[in-house]
Each structure stands twice: as C-alpha cells, then as structure tokens.
Amino acid sequence: MRIATSLLLIFLSNFCFAQKQFEVFFDFNKDFPNQHSILEFNAWKTSVKISDVFKIEGYCDSVDTKNYNKKLAERRIESMIKLLKSSAIAISKEVKKIAVGKDFELSKIQDQNRKVIIYYYEVPSEKPKSDLFESILNAQVGETIKLPNIYFYNNSARTVPSSESVLYDLLCVMEENLKLKIEIQGHICCQLISDSNDISTARAKAIYNFLIRNKVDRTRMTFKGYGTTRPIFKIPEKSETEANENRRVEILVIEK
C-alpha cells in the first residue's frame, strides 16, 4: 500500500504543485547558515522554481538549556526568512514558523541537529496534458465526458488500484480550473430490472468523496446515480468489454 501511495504522489507531482523541503545547517551557537550551506542554498534557489515557502522549522543541538535553544532556533528561522526575502523567494503570508529547539529525536552527529528545514511548493516542469484534461478543458457546458479506465470491484463502489491514477488526473483538472463545476454520474451494467442496491449512486459518490478529501470545494460538485437507465450497450451485454463500458462514471460539465 505504501508503494502504491508513493507512486500516486509521484504521478500527482507531474501535474500539480509538489511539496518539497530543503535543509540548511549552522555552526555551533550561530544563527546564520555555515559557508557550505550558503553555497548549497545558492545552488538550490537557482535550480528549482519555487511557488512559495509555507513552513520553516528551526532546530538546535543538545548543548545548553531548552529555553536558550528554542530562542536560538527562532533566530535561525528569522535569519532564513531574511535570506529568502533577499533572494526574492516568495514566502506565504500564513507561513508556519516552528522553533523546535532540541525537543526532537537528536542525531548522534551534532552538526546534523543544527539546522533549519524549509518547506515549499515547487512549480513542476511543463508536462503534456492528459487526454482527460484536454477533453474537459475543451468540453462545452452540458457536455458529458467519460472518465477513462475507471473500474470498480464487482457490486462495489471501490475502485480497482489501476483506476487511481485517473482520479488524480481528475483532481488536477479541478485544481487547475477553479471555475469548473461538474455533476459526477454513476452507471452500472448487467441488471435488467433496476439498480436495487443503488450502486451507481455509491460509485458517483466515491469519486465525489475522493475530490472532497483532496480539498476540492464541495459547492463545485454534485453526484447522481443513473442505474441502468443510460447504457452504452444493450443489456444484457454480450461481453465483459461491453459490461465495462456500461459500468462507468461520467462527468457532466455544469459551468466553466
């Protein structure tokens, strides 16, 4: 599961802003970075496209008192803020400044404890947009777009692992097009009478909940199940391929 999650995060970073971190180190009892870290800082700021810095943490070694080290950690944070600003690196207005001092799991190598960690968003290199992105981007209001390769376990609203990359693709579409409003439509296959367990609604809601968990504004989305009322292929289907085509989720463009 951890491997799968890591792969999804890599996929997401190819299309959306990626969270990164950079460490700067200090000599004993100093609040300005050491010479080696300054050289690495200069190389770092020219090698990445930084959107903004959203968190800065300051640390100290085990020498001296808890209160003194926390104050020193605070000075290290402020020193780095000045350095970031002088380098024209954007810092969020809500930047979190956390002075840890020495209350953390200390390394046995003291040099590694005297540090500041800068957390930032990196603007990714331009990547080709996915077919789904282009389809939704070019769609007219009222047009319906099928989510490609979204498959569910039988009689379930749980997507199979191979479908998860498409969910992140949809997430990026929503994040990069903030005026976009959609209806998520669920459909099922194989049942001649009705969607007795309302699986189609559950599947549409599963996609909706995924976007909610990833901070998409709920006012931009609705969901609805259509059961077997809108099959692509006549029911009963003649093959598993036809069943998969009927067992689908679509996006109706409400507003752009």
Buried (B, 14 or more C-beta within 10 A) or exposed (E): EEEEEEEBEEBBBBBBBBBBEBBBBBBEEBBBBBEEBEEBBEEBBEEBEBBBBBBBBBBBBEEBEEEBBBBBBBBBBBBBBEBBEEEEBBBBEEBEBBBBBBEEEBBEEEEEBBBBBBBBBBEBEEEEBBEBBEBBEEBEEEEEBBBEBBBBEEEEBEBEEEBBBBBBBBBBBBBBBEEBBBBBBBBBBBBEEEBEEBBBBBBBBBBBBBBEEBEBEEEBBBBBBBBBEEBBBEBEBEEEEBBBBBBBBBBBBBEE
